[in-house]
Amino acid sequence: MATKSFYERLRQFDAYPKTLEDFRIKTYGGASITIISGIIMVILFISELNYYLTKEIQPELFVDTSRGQKLRINVDIIFPKLPCAYLSIDAMDVSGEQQIDLDHSMFKQRLTPEGQKIEDNPEKMTVKKPLDPKRCESCYGAESGDLKCCNTCEDVREAYRKKGWAFNEAETIEQCEREGWSDKMNAQKNEGCQVYGYLEVNKVAGNFHFAPGKSFQQQHVHVHDLQAFGGKKFNITHIINNVSFGKDYPGIVNPLDSTVQVAEEMQKMYQYYVKIVPTTYTKTNGETVYTNQFSVTKNDKIVSGKLSGETGLPGVFFIYELSPIMVKYTEVQRSFMHFLTGVCAIIGGIFTVAGLIDSMIYHSARVLQEKIDLGKAT
């Protein structure tokens, strides 16, 4: 008796009393609402599940105290109207370090006028007589302590660059004539060039640029020799496939990617002013990626090209500086309890709203039917 009394009292706490099956009325409207609400439940459940499975990113701001690190700059740019033989790539920073005519980590791919890649095969150098491997050919007055022999055209150009001399009479230099330097320049004059690779620079403000002409230093001024081109004007149309600073991380946006700049006039100078924000991204497995975000503003102008300093040189210039603030992103797994709460809210909310709508439709239909029946009776 005591046990039966206990179960009777327990039954009083039932918040979901059941009605007899005979007293239930099933309608077509109720069935439609049930199907629609079921579909909505499934859609919202999938959305909530997808939200739970994605990582939550928590941002934080710090003062950047890192020292002595290098900044890696990734580059992939196409110059449809500028041949590779004309193009020079240089980098310099406020600490005074300069990287002139980079070639160890940057690559140039020759392109046809239609933008197709030209396969670069080693060219055979035709000479009338075998060259003495022990020869020491003249540098035409540009000899220096570390460069006393110029056996190739490039050696002569390098010697001229170190002296700060313009290289504009290749036809009079035996090495260049032998190697067909002028013929190569003429053969490439209608080609384009894709420049890709990376630069590693000091983590301080500086710039890097792509411009025609052999670059060198003259009285502490950065100079590009354009005299070798005989007054030729340059079309600086370019397509930036990618410019980034450091490694990629999930969700990173590089604002210069897929940028197309068509130079409607010759001798244009494009300047991109880049503000770099050091960034770390820590994944849920503890792996940390050290990289950078950046914002950019652009300016362009027409230059004369007569001067060879940076301010008067046609080309593409990236001037960058670093923010003292570092951003830290941390991946965090979303709470399962939050997911469970959301699912319960979805099911309970839709079930309740659907029940209210069904009840309203059912009772409205009954009232309307009673009025119709009453009108017919009278």
C-alpha positions as CSV (number, residue, x, y, z in Angstrom):
1,M,0.0,0.0,0.0
2,A,2.8,2.4,0.9
3,T,4.5,1.7,-2.5
4,K,1.3,2.3,-4.4
5,S,0.7,5.5,-2.5
6,F,4.2,6.6,-3.4
7,Y,3.7,6.0,-7.1
8,E,0.4,7.8,-7.0
9,R,2.0,10.9,-5.5
10,L,4.9,10.7,-8.0
11,R,2.4,10.7,-10.9
12,Q,1.1,14.0,-9.7
13,F,4.4,15.6,-10.9
14,D,3.8,14.6,-14.5
15,A,4.1,17.9,-16.5
16,Y,3.0,16.1,-19.7
17,P,-0.4,14.6,-19.1
18,K,-1.6,12.4,-21.9
19,T,-5.0,12.5,-23.5
20,L,-6.9,9.4,-24.8
21,E,-6.4,8.6,-28.4
22,D,-10.2,8.8,-28.9
23,F,-10.2,12.4,-28.0
24,R,-7.5,13.4,-30.5
25,I,-8.4,15.1,-33.7
26,K,-5.9,14.9,-36.6
27,T,-6.2,17.4,-39.4
28,Y,-4.6,18.0,-42.8
29,G,-3.5,21.5,-41.6
30,G,-1.8,19.9,-38.5
31,A,0.0,17.4,-40.7
32,S,1.3,20.2,-43.0
33,I,2.5,22.3,-40.0
34,T,4.2,19.2,-38.6
35,I,6.1,18.5,-41.9
36,I,7.1,22.2,-42.3
37,S,8.3,22.5,-38.7
38,G,10.2,19.2,-39.0
39,I,12.1,20.5,-42.0
40,I,12.9,23.8,-40.2
41,M,14.1,21.8,-37.2
42,V,16.5,19.8,-39.4
43,I,17.8,22.9,-41.2
44,L,18.4,24.7,-37.9
45,F,20.0,21.6,-36.3
46,I,22.5,21.3,-39.2
47,S,23.3,25.0,-38.9
48,E,23.9,24.7,-35.2
49,L,26.0,21.5,-35.7
50,N,28.1,23.3,-38.3
51,Y,28.6,26.2,-35.9
52,Y,29.7,23.9,-33.1
53,L,32.2,22.1,-35.4
54,T,33.9,25.3,-36.4
55,K,36.6,26.8,-34.2
56,E,36.0,29.9,-32.2
57,I,38.8,32.5,-32.8
58,Q,39.7,34.7,-29.9
59,P,41.7,37.9,-30.8
60,E,44.0,39.6,-28.4
61,L,46.3,42.7,-28.7
62,F,49.9,43.0,-27.4
63,V,52.8,45.3,-27.8
64,D,55.3,43.6,-30.2
65,T,58.5,43.0,-28.3
66,S,60.1,40.6,-30.8
67,R,63.6,41.5,-31.9
68,G,66.1,40.3,-34.5
69,Q,63.5,38.5,-36.6
70,K,63.5,38.4,-40.4
71,L,60.5,39.4,-42.4
72,R,59.6,37.1,-45.3
73,I,57.8,38.7,-48.3
74,N,56.1,36.4,-50.8
75,V,55.7,37.8,-54.3
76,D,54.0,36.6,-57.5
77,I,53.5,39.4,-60.0
78,I,53.0,39.4,-63.8
79,F,54.3,42.2,-66.0
80,P,52.6,41.6,-69.4
81,K,54.4,44.4,-71.2
82,L,57.9,44.4,-69.5
83,P,60.5,41.8,-70.5
84,C,62.4,39.9,-67.9
85,A,65.7,41.1,-69.4
86,Y,64.7,44.7,-68.5
87,L,63.5,44.1,-65.0
88,S,65.4,44.6,-61.8
89,I,64.3,43.6,-58.3
90,D,65.7,45.5,-55.3
91,A,65.0,45.8,-51.6
92,M,66.3,48.2,-49.0
93,D,65.4,49.3,-45.4
94,V,65.9,52.1,-42.9
95,S,68.8,50.2,-41.3
96,G,70.8,50.8,-44.5
97,E,70.8,47.2,-45.7
98,Q,70.3,46.9,-49.5
99,Q,69.7,43.9,-51.7
100,I,70.4,44.8,-55.3
101,D,69.0,42.9,-58.3
102,L,67.8,39.9,-56.3
103,D,68.2,36.6,-58.0
104,H,68.9,34.0,-55.3
105,S,65.3,33.6,-54.1
106,M,63.4,35.4,-56.9
107,F,62.6,33.8,-60.2
108,K,61.7,35.3,-63.6
109,Q,59.6,33.5,-66.1
110,R,59.5,34.8,-69.6
111,L,56.0,35.2,-71.2
112,T,54.8,35.6,-74.7
113,P,52.7,38.7,-75.6
114,E,49.7,36.4,-75.2
115,G,50.7,35.5,-71.6
116,Q,52.0,32.0,-72.3
117,K,55.1,30.7,-70.6
118,I,58.3,30.5,-72.7
119,E,60.4,27.5,-71.9
120,D,63.9,28.7,-71.0
121,N,66.4,26.2,-72.4
122,P,70.2,26.8,-72.0
123,E,71.4,28.7,-75.0
124,K,74.6,27.6,-76.8
125,M,77.1,30.5,-77.1
126,T,78.6,30.5,-80.5
127,V,82.2,31.6,-80.6
128,K,84.6,31.6,-83.5
129,K,87.4,30.1,-81.4
130,P,87.6,28.3,-78.1
131,L,88.1,30.5,-75.0
132,D,91.0,30.1,-72.7
133,P,89.7,29.0,-69.3
134,K,92.6,30.9,-67.7
135,R,91.9,34.1,-69.5
136,C,91.5,37.5,-67.7
137,E,89.5,39.8,-69.9
138,S,89.3,43.5,-69.5
139,C,86.7,45.3,-67.4
140,Y,87.1,48.4,-69.6
141,G,88.5,50.6,-66.8
142,A,86.0,49.4,-64.1
143,E,88.4,46.9,-62.4
144,S,88.3,46.9,-58.6
145,G,90.1,45.1,-55.8
146,D,87.7,42.2,-55.8
147,L,86.9,42.2,-59.5
148,K,89.9,42.3,-61.7
149,C,88.8,40.1,-64.6
150,C,85.5,40.4,-66.5
151,N,85.2,37.3,-68.6
152,T,81.4,37.7,-69.3
153,C,79.1,40.5,-70.2
154,E,77.5,40.2,-66.7
155,D,80.9,40.6,-65.1
156,V,81.3,43.9,-67.0
157,R,77.9,45.1,-66.0
158,E,78.6,44.2,-62.4
159,A,81.9,46.1,-62.5
160,Y,80.2,49.1,-64.0
161,R,77.5,48.9,-61.3
162,K,80.1,48.9,-58.6
163,K,81.8,51.9,-60.1
164,G,78.5,53.7,-60.5
165,W,78.9,53.9,-64.3
166,A,76.1,53.7,-66.9
167,F,76.1,50.6,-69.1
168,N,74.9,52.0,-72.4
169,E,77.3,50.8,-75.2
170,A,77.1,47.0,-75.1
171,E,78.1,46.8,-78.8
172,T,81.6,48.1,-78.0
173,I,82.2,45.5,-75.3
174,E,83.7,42.3,-76.7
175,Q,82.2,40.0,-74.0
176,C,78.6,41.3,-74.7
177,E,79.0,41.2,-78.4
178,R,80.3,37.6,-78.2
179,E,77.4,36.5,-76.0
180,G,74.8,38.3,-78.2
181,W,73.6,40.5,-75.3
182,S,72.1,43.1,-77.6
183,D,70.4,40.5,-79.7
184,K,68.9,38.9,-76.5
185,M,67.5,42.3,-75.4
186,N,66.0,42.9,-78.8
187,A,64.5,39.4,-78.9
188,Q,62.7,39.9,-75.6
189,K,61.5,43.5,-76.2
190,N,57.9,42.4,-76.9
191,E,57.7,39.8,-74.2
192,G,56.2,39.8,-70.7
193,C,57.6,38.5,-67.4
194,Q,56.3,36.7,-64.3
195,V,58.3,37.4,-61.1
196,Y,57.8,35.0,-58.2
197,G,59.6,33.9,-55.1
198,Y,60.3,35.5,-51.8
199,L,62.5,38.1,-50.1
200,E,63.9,38.0,-46.6
201,V,64.5,41.4,-45.1
202,N,65.1,42.9,-41.7
203,K,62.0,43.4,-39.6
204,V,62.1,47.2,-39.9
205,A,60.5,49.7,-42.3
206,G,61.7,49.6,-45.9
207,N,60.7,49.1,-49.4
208,F,61.1,46.7,-52.3
209,H,60.5,47.5,-56.0
210,F,60.3,46.2,-59.5
211,A,61.7,48.6,-62.1
212,P,63.5,48.5,-65.5
213,G,67.2,49.0,-65.7
214,K,70.3,47.6,-64.0
215,S,70.4,49.0,-60.4
216,F,73.5,50.2,-58.5
217,Q,74.6,52.6,-55.9
218,Q,76.1,56.0,-56.8
219,Q,77.2,58.4,-54.0
220,H,74.8,56.7,-51.6
221,V,71.9,57.1,-54.0
222,H,70.0,54.1,-55.4
223,V,70.2,54.4,-59.2
224,H,68.7,52.5,-62.2
225,D,70.6,52.7,-65.5
226,L,68.0,53.4,-68.2
227,Q,70.5,54.7,-70.8
228,A,71.1,51.2,-72.1
229,F,67.5,51.3,-73.4
230,G,68.0,54.4,-75.6
231,G,65.2,56.5,-74.3
232,K,62.6,53.6,-74.5
233,K,59.4,54.2,-72.5
234,F,58.0,51.4,-70.4
235,N,54.4,50.1,-69.9
236,I,54.1,49.2,-66.2
237,T,50.8,47.2,-66.5
238,H,50.9,44.5,-63.8
239,I,48.8,41.8,-62.2
240,I,49.5,40.9,-58.6
241,N,48.7,37.3,-58.0
242,N,50.0,37.3,-54.5
243,V,51.8,39.6,-52.1
244,S,52.0,38.5,-48.5
245,F,54.2,38.9,-45.5
246,G,54.9,35.5,-43.8
247,K,52.9,32.3,-43.7
248,D,49.2,31.9,-44.4
249,Y,46.8,30.9,-41.7
250,P,43.1,30.0,-41.8
251,G,40.9,33.0,-42.8
252,I,43.8,35.3,-43.7
253,V,43.0,38.0,-46.3
254,N,45.8,39.5,-48.4
255,P,44.2,42.7,-49.9
256,L,46.6,42.9,-52.9
257,D,45.9,39.4,-54.2
258,S,44.3,39.4,-57.7
259,T,45.0,43.1,-58.2
260,V,45.1,44.2,-61.9
261,Q,46.6,47.6,-62.8
262,V,46.4,48.5,-66.5
263,A,48.7,51.4,-67.3
264,E,46.9,53.4,-69.9
265,E,49.9,55.7,-70.2
266,M,53.6,54.9,-70.4
267,Q,56.2,55.7,-67.7
268,K,53.9,55.2,-64.7
269,M,55.1,54.8,-61.2
270,Y,52.9,52.7,-58.9
271,Q,53.4,53.0,-55.1
272,Y,51.7,50.7,-52.6
273,Y,52.0,51.9,-49.0
274,V,51.7,48.9,-46.8
275,K,51.0,48.9,-43.0
276,I,52.1,45.5,-41.6
277,V,50.6,44.2,-38.3
278,P,52.6,41.3,-36.8
279,T,50.3,38.4,-36.1
280,T,50.4,35.0,-34.3
281,Y,47.8,32.3,-34.9
282,T,47.6,29.4,-32.3
283,K,45.7,26.3,-33.4
284,T,43.8,24.0,-31.0
285,N,46.7,21.4,-31.2
286,G,49.1,24.1,-29.8
287,E,50.9,24.8,-33.1
288,T,51.6,28.5,-33.5
289,V,52.1,30.3,-36.8
290,Y,54.1,33.6,-36.8
291,T,53.0,35.7,-39.6
292,N,51.6,39.2,-40.6
293,Q,48.5,40.9,-41.7
294,F,48.6,44.2,-43.6
295,S,46.5,47.0,-45.0
296,V,47.4,49.0,-48.1
297,T,46.8,52.3,-49.9
298,K,47.8,53.0,-53.5
299,N,49.1,55.9,-55.5
300,D,50.3,56.2,-59.1
301,K,51.8,59.0,-61.2
302,I,53.5,59.6,-64.5
303,V,57.3,60.1,-64.3
304,S,59.7,61.4,-66.8
305,G,62.1,58.6,-66.6
306,K,65.0,60.9,-67.2
307,L,66.1,60.7,-63.6
308,S,67.1,57.3,-62.2
309,G,66.3,57.9,-58.5
310,E,63.3,56.2,-56.9
311,T,61.1,59.3,-57.1
312,G,61.3,59.6,-60.8
313,L,61.5,55.9,-61.9
314,P,58.7,54.0,-63.7
315,G,58.0,50.7,-61.8
316,V,56.1,49.2,-59.0
317,F,57.1,50.2,-55.5
318,F,56.0,48.7,-52.1
319,I,56.8,50.9,-49.2
320,Y,56.1,49.1,-45.9
321,E,56.3,49.9,-42.2
322,L,55.5,47.8,-39.2
323,S,52.9,48.4,-36.4
324,P,54.1,48.2,-32.8
325,I,51.0,46.3,-31.9
326,M,50.8,42.5,-32.4
327,V,47.5,40.6,-32.9
328,K,47.2,37.1,-31.4
329,Y,44.5,34.8,-32.6
330,T,43.7,31.6,-30.6
331,E,41.6,28.7,-31.8
332,V,39.1,27.5,-29.2
333,Q,36.8,24.5,-29.4
334,R,33.2,25.6,-28.9
335,S,31.3,24.4,-25.8
336,F,29.3,21.2,-26.2
337,M,26.9,22.4,-23.5
338,H,26.3,25.5,-25.6
339,F,25.6,23.3,-28.6
340,L,23.2,21.1,-26.5
341,T,21.4,24.1,-25.2
342,G,21.0,25.5,-28.8
343,V,19.5,22.2,-30.0
344,C,17.0,22.1,-27.2
345,A,16.0,25.7,-27.8
346,I,15.5,24.9,-31.5
347,I,13.4,21.8,-31.0
348,G,11.4,23.2,-28.1
349,G,10.9,26.6,-29.7
350,I,9.7,25.3,-33.0
351,F,7.5,22.7,-31.4
352,T,5.8,25.3,-29.2
353,V,5.4,27.9,-32.0
354,A,4.1,25.2,-34.4
355,G,1.5,24.1,-31.7
356,L,0.3,27.7,-31.3
357,I,-0.1,28.1,-35.0
358,D,-1.9,24.8,-35.4
359,S,-4.2,25.7,-32.5
360,M,-5.0,29.1,-34.0
361,I,-5.7,27.7,-37.4
362,Y,-7.9,24.9,-36.1
363,H,-10.0,27.1,-33.8
364,S,-10.4,29.8,-36.4
365,A,-11.5,27.2,-38.9
366,R,-14.1,25.8,-36.4
367,V,-15.5,29.3,-35.7
368,L,-15.7,30.1,-39.4
369,Q,-17.5,26.7,-40.1
370,E,-20.0,27.3,-37.3
371,K,-20.9,30.7,-38.7
372,I,-21.3,29.2,-42.1
373,D,-23.5,26.4,-40.7
374,L,-25.5,29.0,-38.8
375,G,-26.1,31.1,-41.9
376,K,-27.4,28.0,-43.8
377,A,-29.8,27.1,-40.9
378,T,-31.3,30.6,-40.9
